[in-house]
Amino acid sequence: MKYIEKLLNGAEVKWMPLGEVAEIYGGLTGKSKADFEDGNALFVSYKNIYDNYEIDVHNLARVKVSDDERQNKIEYGDILFTGSSETAEDVAFSSAVTSVLKEPVYLNSFSFGIRFNKEVEMMPEFCKHLFRGSVMRKQLKLTASGVTRFNVSKARFKRVLVPIPPLRLQEEIVRILDKFTTLEAELDCRKRQYEYYRNQLLSLDVLIREQGLDKVEYKALSEVAEIRRGKRLVKSELSTSGNYAVYQNSMIPLGYYSKSNVSEGTTFVISAGSAGEIGYSPNRFWAADDVYYFIFTDGVCSKYVYYFLLIKQQSIKRQVRRASVPRLSKSAFEKIKIPIPSLAEQQRIVSILDKFEALTTSISEGLPKEIELRRKQYEYYRNQLLSFA
C-alpha cells in the first residue's frame, strides 16, 4: 500500500476545475519607472513569485497605487502565478501568501492570483507545495501558449483540475514536506553566510584600507600586464588526456594537448561562451583563442590580481555582447583600476585569501551535494504525496 493511501484512509479527494472553486484576478497595469521611485504600497514582482514557494513580504519593492486600483489587494491564502514567460517551462509558477499582510500588497501585470471560495478549505501552506508538484505543473504548463513569449490562457487555466483533500490530510502533508524545505533553507543559509564572508575578504579595497594602505596607487590592468590572446587548436589536435589542459570557452578543459603556451600561476579571462569567467591556474596550460591571459610586470602578483578581478566579475559580465555565442572584448576589463601595494603586501593578502578560499571550498563542496540531496528527497515525497493516486 502506498503511503498516500495510508494517509487517505478511505477519505475522498475531490478534483474540481479551478474556475469553479476559486476567483482569478490580475495584477496592476500601466506602471512606469516613476511609479517605483516613491511607492505607497508593497509590490509583488514576477521574480518574487518565481523564486519563492511563499511570498516574503520583507523582500518586496514599493509601487505607487491610485485609489481606483486599491480593490485588487493580495490577501492571506491567495496563490500567485507567473502569467507570462519566455519559455513554456517557466510560465505559471506559483507562490503562496502564507502570512497575514499588515499593509496593502499588490501584484504586477505579468502575473495573476487565485483566491479560493470561502466554502473551500484549502490551506495556503498546503498550496505552496501542491502547485509546484509534478501533477499540477504538468497541467499548468498546458495552459500557456506562444512563440517568442508564452502567456497563460485564463480560459484554459479555469479548466485545470485541482485536488481538494480533507483538511487533516493537508495538515499532515504540510508537516512532512515542511521538514525538507526547512532543512534545505538552513543549508542554503549556511552557504550564503560563507559566500558573504569570503566576499568581504575579497573586497580588497576594504582590506587595504584596514591595513592603513589608503594611499596605494591605482593602475589600469593594461598598465601592469601584457594582455595576450590564446591560439586556436583544431579538434583533431586534442586528446582526452595529456600533459596540459586546454581552456577555450569555459573553466572546464576542452581537452588536453602535448604543449602549453601559458606558464604556471597565470590569471586569465574567458572571452566567448562562458564569457567573463575569471580563472587562475597554478599549472601550465594551453590558452585557446577564446581566452585572454595576462603577463604581469615586475612587482605585480598574478594571483593578487585574480582575486581582485573576482570582485569585478559581475561588472565585466555586464559588458558581454549577447548573441548566438556570448562574446567579451578586452576593452571590458583592460581599463579596470587595481590597487597596487608592495609585492610583499600583495603576497600577504593572497596568503590570507588562499586560506579562506581553501576553507570555503572544503565546506562548499559538501553543502551543494547536501542541498541537492534534500531537494531531490523533497521533490520525490512531494510528488508521491500530492499525486493522490
Short mmCIF file of the C-alpha atoms (twelve columns), coordinates in Angstrom:
data_MODEL
# 
_entry.id   MODEL 
# 
loop_
_atom_site.group_PDB 
_atom_site.id 
_atom_site.type_symbol 
_atom_site.label_atom_id 
_atom_site.label_alt_id 
_atom_site.label_comp_id 
_atom_site.label_asym_id 
_atom_site.label_seq_id 
_atom_site.Cartn_x 
_atom_site.Cartn_y 
_atom_site.Cartn_z 
_atom_site.pdbx_PDB_model_num 
ATOM 1   C CA . MET A 1   0.000   0.000  0.000   1 
ATOM 2   C CA . LYS A 2   1.334   3.437  -0.944  1 
ATOM 3   C CA . TYR A 3   1.999   5.924  1.846   1 
ATOM 4   C CA . ILE A 4   -0.575  8.330  0.424   1 
ATOM 5   C CA . GLU A 5   -3.201  5.559  0.578   1 
ATOM 6   C CA . LYS A 6   -2.446  5.072  4.265   1 
ATOM 7   C CA . LEU A 7   -2.816  8.799  4.867   1 
ATOM 8   C CA . LEU A 8   -6.098  8.941  2.961   1 
ATOM 9   C CA . ASN A 9   -7.519  6.018  4.944   1 
ATOM 10  C CA . GLY A 10  -10.554 5.877  2.683   1 
ATOM 11  C CA . ALA A 11  -11.164 9.634  2.628   1 
ATOM 12  C CA . GLU A 12  -12.330 11.150 -0.655  1 
ATOM 13  C CA . VAL A 13  -10.232 13.661 -2.607  1 
ATOM 14  C CA . LYS A 14  -12.333 15.799 -4.921  1 
ATOM 15  C CA . TRP A 15  -10.797 17.067 -8.174  1 
ATOM 16  C CA . MET A 16  -12.500 20.291 -9.201  1 
ATOM 17  C CA . PRO A 17  -11.928 22.833 -12.039 1 
ATOM 18  C CA . LEU A 18  -10.150 25.907 -10.636 1 
ATOM 19  C CA . GLY A 19  -12.743 28.197 -12.197 1 
ATOM 20  C CA . GLU A 20  -15.474 26.582 -10.049 1 
ATOM 21  C CA . VAL A 21  -13.670 26.791 -6.706  1 
ATOM 22  C CA . ALA A 22  -11.596 29.977 -6.962  1 
ATOM 23  C CA . GLU A 23  -11.713 33.573 -8.172  1 
ATOM 24  C CA . ILE A 24  -8.953  34.624 -10.616 1 
ATOM 25  C CA . TYR A 25  -7.687  38.214 -10.569 1 
ATOM 26  C CA . GLY A 26  -4.983  40.117 -12.454 1 
ATOM 27  C CA . GLY A 27  -2.171  42.445 -11.435 1 
ATOM 28  C CA . LEU A 28  -1.592  46.171 -11.815 1 
ATOM 29  C CA . THR A 29  -1.087  47.508 -15.336 1 
ATOM 30  C CA . GLY A 30  0.446   50.634 -16.871 1 
ATOM 31  C CA . LYS A 31  3.142   51.182 -14.251 1 
ATOM 32  C CA . SER A 32  6.172   53.248 -15.279 1 
ATOM 33  C CA . LYS A 33  9.617   53.555 -13.732 1 
ATOM 34  C CA . ALA A 34  8.497   56.722 -11.927 1 
ATOM 35  C CA . ASP A 35  5.796   54.751 -10.075 1 
ATOM 36  C CA . PHE A 36  8.510   52.778 -8.269  1 
ATOM 37  C CA . GLU A 37  10.504  55.786 -7.115  1 
ATOM 38  C CA . ASP A 38  8.095   56.891 -4.406  1 
ATOM 39  C CA . GLY A 39  5.729   53.961 -3.897  1 
ATOM 40  C CA . ASN A 40  2.952   53.899 -1.328  1 
ATOM 41  C CA . ALA A 41  2.266   50.127 -1.341  1 
ATOM 42  C CA . LEU A 42  4.193   46.867 -1.425  1 
ATOM 43  C CA . PHE A 43  4.508   45.188 -4.815  1 
ATOM 44  C CA . VAL A 44  4.984   41.507 -5.756  1 
ATOM 45  C CA . SER A 45  7.099   41.099 -8.894  1 
ATOM 46  C CA . TYR A 46  7.393   38.183 -11.294 1 
ATOM 47  C CA . LYS A 47  10.721  37.264 -9.675  1 
ATOM 48  C CA . ASN A 48  9.223   37.231 -6.157  1 
ATOM 49  C CA . ILE A 49  6.799   34.553 -7.336  1 
ATOM 50  C CA . TYR A 50  9.217   32.546 -9.459  1 
ATOM 51  C CA . ASP A 51  11.960  32.345 -6.829  1 
ATOM 52  C CA . ASN A 52  9.857   31.509 -3.773  1 
ATOM 53  C CA . TYR A 53  7.391   28.870 -2.642  1 
ATOM 54  C CA . GLU A 54  5.777   31.519 -0.451  1 
ATOM 55  C CA . ILE A 55  5.814   35.311 -0.582  1 
ATOM 56  C CA . ASP A 56  8.371   37.018 1.652   1 
ATOM 57  C CA . VAL A 57  6.850   40.415 2.486   1 
ATOM 58  C CA . HIS A 58  10.207  41.615 3.830   1 
ATOM 59  C CA . ASN A 59  11.740  41.463 0.359   1 
ATOM 60  C CA . LEU A 60  9.275   43.448 -1.740  1 
ATOM 61  C CA . ALA A 61  9.627   46.681 -3.702  1 
ATOM 62  C CA . ARG A 62  7.119   49.526 -3.465  1 
ATOM 63  C CA . VAL A 63  4.859   50.977 -6.139  1 
ATOM 64  C CA . LYS A 64  2.541   53.981 -6.365  1 
ATOM 65  C CA . VAL A 65  -1.099  52.815 -6.289  1 
ATOM 66  C CA . SER A 66  -4.078  55.073 -7.031  1 
ATOM 67  C CA . ASP A 67  -7.421  54.954 -5.218  1 
ATOM 68  C CA . ASP A 68  -9.041  53.315 -8.265  1 
ATOM 69  C CA . GLU A 69  -6.551  50.426 -8.139  1 
ATOM 70  C CA . ARG A 70  -6.915  49.606 -4.461  1 
ATOM 71  C CA . GLN A 71  -9.644  46.979 -4.866  1 
ATOM 72  C CA . ASN A 72  -7.275  44.255 -6.132  1 
ATOM 73  C CA . LYS A 73  -5.232  43.769 -2.993  1 
ATOM 74  C CA . ILE A 74  -3.475  40.463 -2.303  1 
ATOM 75  C CA . GLU A 75  -4.819  38.628 0.753   1 
ATOM 76  C CA . TYR A 76  -3.697  35.833 3.057   1 
ATOM 77  C CA . GLY A 77  -4.401  32.498 1.372   1 
ATOM 78  C CA . ASP A 78  -4.060  33.766 -2.220  1 
ATOM 79  C CA . ILE A 79  -1.917  31.764 -4.629  1 
ATOM 80  C CA . LEU A 80  0.041   33.895 -7.102  1 
ATOM 81  C CA . PHE A 81  1.187   32.711 -10.537 1 
ATOM 82  C CA . THR A 82  3.583   33.936 -13.196 1 
ATOM 83  C CA . GLY A 83  1.362   34.544 -16.192 1 
ATOM 84  C CA . SER A 84  3.967   35.208 -18.881 1 
ATOM 85  C CA . SER A 85  7.484   33.979 -19.636 1 
ATOM 86  C CA . GLU A 86  9.999   33.492 -22.440 1 
ATOM 87  C CA . THR A 87  9.726   29.694 -22.168 1 
ATOM 88  C CA . ALA A 88  6.789   27.356 -21.590 1 
ATOM 89  C CA . GLU A 89  8.732   25.657 -18.781 1 
ATOM 90  C CA . ASP A 90  8.967   28.886 -16.748 1 
ATOM 91  C CA . VAL A 91  5.373   30.037 -17.039 1 
ATOM 92  C CA . ALA A 92  2.650   29.505 -14.381 1 
ATOM 93  C CA . PHE A 93  4.993   29.074 -11.418 1 
ATOM 94  C CA . SER A 94  3.265   29.678 -8.116  1 
ATOM 95  C CA . SER A 95  3.892   31.262 -4.746  1 
ATOM 96  C CA . ALA A 96  1.530   31.168 -1.768  1 
ATOM 97  C CA . VAL A 97  0.650   34.002 0.592   1 
ATOM 98  C CA . THR A 98  1.077   32.189 3.900   1 
ATOM 99  C CA . SER A 99  1.137   35.155 6.294   1 
ATOM 100 C CA . VAL A 100 -1.445  37.791 7.214   1 
ATOM 101 C CA . LEU A 101 -0.487  41.026 5.443   1 
ATOM 102 C CA . LYS A 102 -0.207  44.064 7.705   1 
ATOM 103 C CA . GLU A 103 -0.349  46.586 4.860   1 
ATOM 104 C CA . PRO A 104 -1.695  46.601 1.265   1 
ATOM 105 C CA . VAL A 105 0.228   44.425 -1.207  1 
ATOM 106 C CA . TYR A 106 -0.348  44.378 -4.973  1 
ATOM 107 C CA . LEU A 107 0.592   42.175 -7.904  1 
ATOM 108 C CA . ASN A 108 2.411   43.041 -11.125 1 
ATOM 109 C CA . SER A 109 0.861   42.855 -14.579 1 
ATOM 110 C CA . PHE A 110 2.798   39.788 -15.743 1 
ATOM 111 C CA . SER A 111 1.193   37.713 -13.006 1 
ATOM 112 C CA . PHE A 112 -2.221  36.812 -11.635 1 
ATOM 113 C CA . GLY A 113 -3.682  35.388 -8.451  1 
ATOM 114 C CA . ILE A 114 -6.355  32.931 -7.378  1 
ATOM 115 C CA . ARG A 115 -8.451  33.148 -4.217  1 
ATOM 116 C CA . PHE A 116 -10.323 30.030 -3.182  1 
ATOM 117 C CA . ASN A 117 -14.016 30.443 -2.386  1 
ATOM 118 C CA . LYS A 118 -14.774 30.674 1.340   1 
ATOM 119 C CA . GLU A 119 -16.546 27.313 1.440   1 
ATOM 120 C CA . VAL A 120 -13.448 25.557 0.007   1 
ATOM 121 C CA . GLU A 121 -10.969 24.504 2.701   1 
ATOM 122 C CA . MET A 122 -7.503  24.898 1.158   1 
ATOM 123 C CA . MET A 123 -4.562  25.713 3.410   1 
ATOM 124 C CA . PRO A 124 -2.136  28.185 1.768   1 
ATOM 125 C CA . GLU A 125 0.715   26.192 3.371   1 
ATOM 126 C CA . PHE A 126 -0.585  23.131 1.519   1 
ATOM 127 C CA . CYS A 127 -0.988  25.042 -1.749  1 
ATOM 128 C CA . LYS A 128 2.629   26.234 -1.719  1 
ATOM 129 C CA . HIS A 129 3.627   22.594 -2.199  1 
ATOM 130 C CA . LEU A 130 0.659   21.489 -4.306  1 
ATOM 131 C CA . PHE A 131 1.046   23.869 -7.239  1 
ATOM 132 C CA . ARG A 132 4.796   23.185 -7.560  1 
ATOM 133 C CA . GLY A 133 4.314   19.413 -7.644  1 
ATOM 134 C CA . SER A 134 4.699   17.470 -10.880 1 
ATOM 135 C CA . VAL A 135 0.995   16.587 -11.178 1 
ATOM 136 C CA . MET A 136 -0.130  20.216 -11.084 1 
ATOM 137 C CA . ARG A 137 2.881   21.570 -13.028 1 
ATOM 138 C CA . LYS A 138 2.008   19.242 -15.926 1 
ATOM 139 C CA . GLN A 139 -1.474  20.740 -16.118 1 
ATOM 140 C CA . LEU A 140 -0.381  24.345 -15.533 1 
ATOM 141 C CA . LYS A 141 2.197   24.323 -18.351 1 
ATOM 142 C CA . LEU A 142 -0.515  23.252 -20.794 1 
ATOM 143 C CA . THR A 143 -2.434  26.472 -20.110 1 
ATOM 144 C CA . ALA A 144 0.316   28.563 -21.793 1 
ATOM 145 C CA . SER A 145 0.978   29.091 -25.493 1 
ATOM 146 C CA . GLY A 146 3.138   31.356 -27.644 1 
ATOM 147 C CA . VAL A 147 6.173   31.562 -29.916 1 
ATOM 148 C CA . THR A 148 8.715   34.105 -28.647 1 
ATOM 149 C CA . ARG A 149 6.790   34.573 -25.384 1 
ATOM 150 C CA . PHE A 150 4.391   32.229 -23.646 1 
ATOM 151 C CA . ASN A 151 1.230   33.507 -21.956 1 
ATOM 152 C CA . VAL A 152 -1.284  31.714 -19.765 1 
ATOM 153 C CA . SER A 153 -4.792  31.430 -21.177 1 
ATOM 154 C CA . LYS A 154 -7.198  32.279 -18.338 1 
ATOM 155 C CA . ALA A 155 -9.912  30.172 -20.025 1 
ATOM 156 C CA . ARG A 156 -7.651  27.094 -20.039 1 
ATOM 157 C CA . PHE A 157 -6.437  27.895 -16.526 1 
ATOM 158 C CA . LYS A 158 -10.013 27.809 -15.212 1 
ATOM 159 C CA . ARG A 159 -10.336 24.233 -16.524 1 
ATOM 160 C CA . VAL A 160 -7.277  22.976 -14.587 1 
ATOM 161 C CA . LEU A 161 -8.363  20.277 -12.116 1 
ATOM 162 C CA . VAL A 162 -7.193  20.820 -8.538  1 
ATOM 163 C CA . PRO A 163 -7.379  18.167 -5.778  1 
ATOM 164 C CA . ILE A 164 -9.180  19.166 -2.581  1 
ATOM 165 C CA . PRO A 165 -8.240  16.683 0.155   1 
ATOM 166 C CA . PRO A 166 -9.631  16.741 3.708   1 
ATOM 167 C CA . LEU A 167 -8.102  19.383 5.974   1 
ATOM 168 C CA . ARG A 168 -6.468  16.798 8.266   1 
ATOM 169 C CA . LEU A 169 -4.667  15.314 5.268   1 
ATOM 170 C CA . GLN A 170 -3.486  18.745 4.086   1 
ATOM 171 C CA . GLU A 171 -2.054  19.397 7.561   1 
ATOM 172 C CA . GLU A 172 -0.167  16.090 7.594   1 
ATOM 173 C CA . ILE A 173 1.292   16.632 4.113   1 
ATOM 174 C CA . VAL A 174 2.434   20.127 5.116   1 
ATOM 175 C CA . ARG A 175 4.065   18.735 8.268   1 
ATOM 176 C CA . ILE A 176 6.030   16.156 6.245   1 
ATOM 177 C CA . LEU A 177 7.108   18.398 3.371   1 
ATOM 178 C CA . ASP A 178 7.984   21.416 5.504   1 
ATOM 179 C CA . LYS A 179 10.670  19.343 7.229   1 
ATOM 180 C CA . PHE A 180 12.508  19.025 3.917   1 
ATOM 181 C CA . THR A 181 12.189  22.668 2.898   1 
ATOM 182 C CA . THR A 182 13.247  23.899 6.358   1 
ATOM 183 C CA . LEU A 183 16.424  21.813 6.248   1 
ATOM 184 C CA . GLU A 184 17.179  22.918 2.690   1 
ATOM 185 C CA . ALA A 185 16.704  26.576 3.705   1 
ATOM 186 C CA . GLU A 186 19.104  26.123 6.635   1 
ATOM 187 C CA . LEU A 187 21.753  24.571 4.392   1 
ATOM 188 C CA . ASP A 188 21.305  27.320 1.809   1 
ATOM 189 C CA . CYS A 189 21.616  29.966 4.531   1 
ATOM 190 C CA . ARG A 190 24.930  28.464 5.673   1 
ATOM 191 C CA . LYS A 191 26.200  28.522 2.102   1 
ATOM 192 C CA . ARG A 192 25.263  32.209 1.709   1 
ATOM 193 C CA . GLN A 193 26.983  33.041 5.007   1 
ATOM 194 C CA . TYR A 194 30.245  31.500 3.813   1 
ATOM 195 C CA . GLU A 195 29.954  33.318 0.486   1 
ATOM 196 C CA . TYR A 196 29.304  36.599 2.297   1 
ATOM 197 C CA . TYR A 197 32.408  36.330 4.474   1 
ATOM 198 C CA . ARG A 198 34.505  35.238 1.506   1 
ATOM 199 C CA . ASN A 199 33.326  38.249 -0.484  1 
ATOM 200 C CA . GLN A 200 34.126  40.526 2.434   1 
ATOM 201 C CA . LEU A 201 37.685  39.257 2.393   1 
ATOM 202 C CA . LEU A 202 37.762  39.605 -1.384  1 
ATOM 203 C CA . SER A 203 36.858  43.297 -1.018  1 
ATOM 204 C CA . LEU A 204 40.489  44.281 -1.287  1 
ATOM 205 C CA . ASP A 205 39.642  47.991 -1.128  1 
ATOM 206 C CA . VAL A 206 38.371  47.397 2.402   1 
ATOM 207 C CA . LEU A 207 41.222  45.093 3.322   1 
ATOM 208 C CA . ILE A 208 43.824  47.552 2.094   1 
ATOM 209 C CA . ARG A 209 42.179  50.439 3.897   1 
ATOM 210 C CA . GLU A 210 42.080  48.448 7.157   1 
ATOM 211 C CA . GLN A 211 45.801  47.810 6.837   1 
ATOM 212 C CA . GLY A 212 46.496  51.544 6.632   1 
ATOM 213 C CA . LEU A 213 47.339  51.411 2.948   1 
ATOM 214 C CA . ASP A 214 44.851  54.033 1.821   1 
ATOM 215 C CA . LYS A 215 47.449  55.816 -0.319  1 
ATOM 216 C CA . VAL A 216 48.132  52.813 -2.533  1 
ATOM 217 C CA . GLU A 217 48.422  53.732 -6.198  1 
ATOM 218 C CA . TYR A 218 45.729  52.502 -8.569  1 
ATOM 219 C CA . LYS A 219 46.762  51.396 -12.054 1 
ATOM 220 C CA . ALA A 220 44.806  50.149 -15.041 1 
ATOM 221 C CA . LEU A 221 45.141  46.429 -15.751 1 
ATOM 222 C CA . SER A 222 46.718  47.237 -19.133 1 
ATOM 223 C CA . GLU A 223 49.420  49.252 -17.318 1 
ATOM 224 C CA . VAL A 224 50.572  46.335 -15.174 1 
ATOM 225 C CA . ALA A 225 50.037  43.433 -17.583 1 
ATOM 226 C CA . GLU A 226 50.520  42.462 -21.194 1 
ATOM 227 C CA . ILE A 227 47.153  41.111 -22.323 1 
ATOM 228 C CA . ARG A 228 47.553  38.242 -24.764 1 
ATOM 229 C CA . ARG A 229 45.026  36.167 -26.652 1 
ATOM 230 C CA . GLY A 230 45.376  32.397 -26.881 1 
ATOM 231 C CA . LYS A 231 45.886  30.388 -30.027 1 
ATOM 232 C CA . ARG A 232 43.321  28.172 -31.674 1 
ATOM 233 C CA . LEU A 233 43.653  24.382 -31.806 1 
ATOM 234 C CA . VAL A 234 41.654  22.169 -34.140 1 
ATOM 235 C CA . LYS A 235 39.671  19.296 -32.694 1 
ATOM 236 C CA . SER A 236 41.991  16.655 -34.142 1 
ATOM 237 C CA . GLU A 237 44.865  18.077 -32.058 1 
ATOM 238 C CA . LEU A 238 43.051  17.476 -28.773 1 
ATOM 239 C CA . SER A 239 43.088  14.328 -26.686 1 
ATOM 240 C CA . THR A 240 41.093  13.139 -23.675 1 
ATOM 241 C CA . SER A 241 44.215  13.072 -21.525 1 
ATOM 242 C CA . GLY A 242 47.657  14.622 -21.714 1 
ATOM 243 C CA . ASN A 243 50.185  16.897 -20.134 1 
ATOM 244 C CA . TYR A 244 48.378  20.227 -20.463 1 
ATOM 245 C CA . ALA A 245 44.716  21.213 -20.145 1 
ATOM 246 C CA . VAL A 246 43.242  23.293 -22.982 1 
ATOM 247 C CA . TYR A 247 40.910  26.134 -21.982 1 
ATOM 248 C CA . GLN A 248 38.628  27.505 -24.687 1 
ATOM 249 C CA . ASN A 249 35.170  28.813 -23.812 1 
ATOM 250 C CA . SER A 250 34.671  27.713 -20.183 1 
ATOM 251 C CA . MET A 251 36.503  26.827 -16.994 1 
ATOM 252 C CA . ILE A 252 36.111  23.156 -17.895 1 
ATOM 253 C CA . PRO A 253 39.052  21.992 -20.040 1 
ATOM 254 C CA . LEU A 254 38.074  21.388 -23.663 1 
ATOM 255 C CA . GLY A 255 40.657  18.597 -23.811 1 
ATOM 256 C CA . TYR A 256 44.398  18.116 -23.469 1 
ATOM 257 C CA . TYR A 257 47.404  18.947 -25.635 1 
ATOM 258 C CA . SER A 258 51.075  17.961 -25.712 1 
ATOM 259 C CA . LYS A 259 52.287  21.575 -25.426 1 
ATOM 260 C CA . SER A 260 51.490  24.654 -23.320 1 
ATOM 261 C CA . ASN A 261 51.550  28.331 -24.256 1 
ATOM 262 C CA . VAL A 262 50.929  29.692 -20.738 1 
ATOM 263 C CA . SER A 263 53.252  29.457 -17.739 1 
ATOM 264 C CA . GLU A 264 52.478  28.495 -14.141 1 
ATOM 265 C CA . GLY A 265 50.500  30.914 -11.982 1 
ATOM 266 C CA . THR A 266 48.557  32.626 -14.754 1 
ATOM 267 C CA . THR A 267 45.347  34.639 -14.451 1 
ATOM 268 C CA . PHE A 268 43.008  34.530 -17.446 1 
ATOM 269 C CA . VAL A 269 39.553  35.543 -18.698 1 
ATOM 270 C CA . ILE A 270 37.162  33.559 -20.901 1 
ATOM 271 C CA . SER A 271 36.038  35.722 -23.843 1 
ATOM 272 C CA . ALA A 272 33.348  33.536 -25.508 1 
ATOM 273 C CA . GLY A 273 30.747  31.051 -24.325 1 
ATOM 274 C CA . SER A 274 31.120  31.457 -20.544 1 
ATOM 275 C CA . ALA A 275 32.368  34.958 -21.316 1 
ATOM 276 C CA . GLY A 276 33.551  36.961 -18.318 1 
ATOM 277 C CA . GLU A 277 34.574  33.999 -16.160 1 
ATOM 278 C CA . ILE A 278 37.849  34.703 -14.320 1 
ATOM 279 C CA . GLY A 279 40.370  31.896 -13.888 1 
ATOM 280 C CA . TYR A 280 43.722  31.229 -12.261 1 
ATOM 281 C CA . SER A 281 45.893  28.172 -12.884 1 
ATOM 282 C CA . PRO A 282 48.929  27.218 -10.784 1 
ATOM 283 C CA . ASN A 283 49.896  24.865 -13.637 1 
ATOM 284 C CA . ARG A 284 50.926  25.448 -17.230 1 
ATOM 285 C CA . PHE A 285 48.137  25.057 -19.797 1 
ATOM 286 C CA . TRP A 286 47.173  25.851 -23.389 1 
ATOM 287 C CA . ALA A 287 45.065  29.011 -23.845 1 
ATOM 288 C CA . ALA A 288 42.895  28.729 -26.975 1 
ATOM 289 C CA . ASP A 289 41.681  31.722 -28.970 1 
ATOM 290 C CA . ASP A 290 38.696  32.448 -26.712 1 
ATOM 291 C CA . VAL A 291 40.978  33.090 -23.727 1 
ATOM 292 C CA . TYR A 292 42.787  36.283 -22.722 1 
ATOM 293 C CA . TYR A 293 45.697  35.754 -20.340 1 
ATOM 294 C CA . PHE A 294 47.965  38.184 -18.513 1 
ATOM 295 C CA . ILE A 295 51.727  38.518 -18.238 1 
ATOM 296 C CA . PHE A 296 52.387  40.897 -15.353 1 
ATOM 297 C CA . THR A 297 55.198  43.372 -14.905 1 
ATOM 298 C CA . ASP A 298 57.681  43.012 -12.065 1 
ATOM 299 C CA . GLY A 299 56.190  43.822 -8.685  1 
ATOM 300 C CA . VAL A 300 52.681  42.561 -9.502  1 
ATOM 301 C CA . CYS A 301 51.432  39.212 -8.193  1 
ATOM 302 C CA . SER A 302 49.216  37.339 -10.657 1 
ATOM 303 C CA . LYS A 303 47.006  35.730 -8.028  1 
ATOM 304 C CA . TYR A 304 46.512  39.057 -6.252  1 
ATOM 305 C CA . VAL A 305 45.046  40.470 -9.475  1 
ATOM 306 C CA . TYR A 306 42.967  37.301 -9.919  1 
ATOM 307 C CA . TYR A 307 41.315  37.848 -6.527  1 
ATOM 308 C CA . PHE A 308 40.703  41.496 -7.313  1 
ATOM 309 C CA . LEU A 309 39.129  40.690 -10.689 1 
ATOM 310 C CA . LEU A 310 36.724  38.295 -8.973  1 
ATOM 311 C CA . ILE A 311 35.200  41.330 -7.263  1 
ATOM 312 C CA . LYS A 312 34.723  42.964 -10.666 1 
ATOM 313 C CA . GLN A 313 33.400  39.834 -12.359 1 
ATOM 314 C CA . GLN A 314 29.752  40.888 -12.421 1 
ATOM 315 C CA . SER A 315 30.536  44.295 -13.929 1 
ATOM 316 C CA . ILE A 316 32.746  42.577 -16.528 1 
ATOM 317 C CA . LYS A 317 29.947  40.144 -17.405 1 
ATOM 318 C CA . ARG A 318 27.508  43.006 -17.924 1 
ATOM 319 C CA . GLN A 319 29.625  44.043 -20.907 1 
ATOM 320 C CA . VAL A 320 29.332  40.674 -22.633 1 
ATOM 321 C CA . ARG A 321 27.776  41.010 -26.095 1 
ATOM 322 C CA . ARG A 322 24.723  38.752 -26.180 1 
ATOM 323 C CA . ALA A 323 24.497  36.828 -29.441 1 
ATOM 324 C CA . SER A 324 24.285  33.182 -30.520 1 
ATOM 325 C CA . VAL A 325 27.690  32.902 -28.819 1 
ATOM 326 C CA . PRO A 326 28.217  35.458 -25.988 1 
ATOM 327 C CA . ARG A 327 31.458  37.399 -26.517 1 
ATOM 328 C CA . LEU A 328 33.658  39.706 -24.483 1 
ATOM 329 C CA . SER A 329 36.311  42.103 -25.798 1 
ATOM 330 C CA . LYS A 330 39.371  43.047 -23.782 1 
ATOM 331 C CA . SER A 331 38.072  46.624 -23.580 1 
ATOM 332 C CA . ALA A 332 35.662  45.290 -20.918 1 
ATOM 333 C CA . PHE A 333 38.482  44.779 -18.429 1 
ATOM 334 C CA . GLU A 334 41.742  46.333 -19.638 1 
ATOM 335 C CA . LYS A 335 40.987  49.710 -18.017 1 
ATOM 336 C CA . ILE A 336 39.906  48.321 -14.636 1 
ATOM 337 C CA . LYS A 337 41.780  50.175 -11.891 1 
ATOM 338 C CA . ILE A 338 43.659  47.905 -9.492  1 
ATOM 339 C CA . PRO A 339 45.254  48.976 -6.172  1 
ATOM 340 C CA . ILE A 340 48.938  48.023 -6.276  1 
ATOM 341 C CA . PRO A 341 50.612  47.898 -2.829  1 
ATOM 342 C CA . SER A 342 54.109  46.471 -2.403  1 
ATOM 343 C CA . LEU A 343 54.730  42.956 -3.705  1 
ATOM 344 C CA . ALA A 344 55.186  41.725 -0.128  1 
ATOM 345 C CA . GLU A 345 51.787  43.166 0.825   1 
ATOM 346 C CA . GLN A 346 50.147  41.623 -2.251  1 
ATOM 347 C CA . GLN A 347 51.557  38.226 -1.292  1 
ATOM 348 C CA . ARG A 348 50.400  38.642 2.312   1 
ATOM 349 C CA . ILE A 349 46.852  39.394 1.104   1 
ATOM 350 C CA . VAL A 350 46.955  36.402 -1.240  1 
ATOM 351 C CA . SER A 351 48.050  34.193 1.652   1 
ATOM 352 C CA . ILE A 352 45.022  35.286 3.717   1 
ATOM 353 C CA . LEU A 353 42.616  34.774 0.824   1 
ATOM 354 C CA . ASP A 354 44.127  31.416 -0.125  1 
ATOM 355 C CA . LYS A 355 43.483  30.086 3.379   1 
ATOM 356 C CA . PHE A 356 39.936  31.378 3.382   1 
ATOM 357 C CA . GLU A 357 39.318  30.021 -0.123  1 
ATOM 358 C CA . ALA A 358 40.546  26.600 0.967   1 
ATOM 359 C CA . LEU A 359 38.184  26.693 3.947   1 
ATOM 360 C CA . THR A 360 35.141  27.801 1.966   1 
ATOM 361 C CA . THR A 361 35.866  25.312 -0.823  1 
ATOM 362 C CA . SER A 362 36.086  22.387 1.588   1 
ATOM 363 C CA . ILE A 363 32.787  23.482 3.148   1 
ATOM 364 C CA . SER A 364 31.012  24.365 -0.097  1 
ATOM 365 C CA . GLU A 365 31.911  21.080 -1.801  1 
ATOM 366 C CA . GLY A 366 29.757  19.276 0.737   1 
ATOM 367 C CA . LEU A 367 26.948  21.825 1.007   1 
ATOM 368 C CA . PRO A 368 25.730  21.797 -2.626  1 
ATOM 369 C CA . LYS A 369 25.636  17.987 -2.559  1 
ATOM 370 C CA . GLU A 370 23.638  18.017 0.671   1 
ATOM 371 C CA . ILE A 371 21.277  20.706 -0.659  1 
ATOM 372 C CA . GLU A 372 20.749  18.802 -3.901  1 
ATOM 373 C CA . LEU A 373 20.076  15.577 -1.971  1 
ATOM 374 C CA . ARG A 374 17.481  17.289 0.246   1 
ATOM 375 C CA . ARG A 375 15.863  18.883 -2.818  1 
ATOM 376 C CA . LYS A 376 15.548  15.526 -4.578  1 
ATOM 377 C CA . GLN A 377 14.131  13.918 -1.441  1 
ATOM 378 C CA . TYR A 378 11.623  16.760 -1.082  1 
ATOM 379 C CA . GLU A 379 10.552  16.546 -4.738  1 
ATOM 380 C CA . TYR A 380 10.171  12.752 -4.510  1 
ATOM 381 C CA . TYR A 381 7.957   12.874 -1.403  1 
ATOM 382 C CA . ARG A 382 6.044   15.899 -2.697  1 
ATOM 383 C CA . ASN A 383 5.181   14.102 -5.925  1 
ATOM 384 C CA . GLN A 384 4.238   10.918 -4.040  1 
ATOM 385 C CA . LEU A 385 2.085   12.722 -1.500  1 
ATOM 386 C CA . LEU A 386 0.365   15.041 -3.976  1 
ATOM 387 C CA . SER A 387 -0.485  12.509 -6.655  1 
ATOM 388 C CA . PHE A 388 -3.499  11.186 -4.680  1 
ATOM 389 C CA . ALA A 389 -3.345  8.072  -6.823  1 
# 
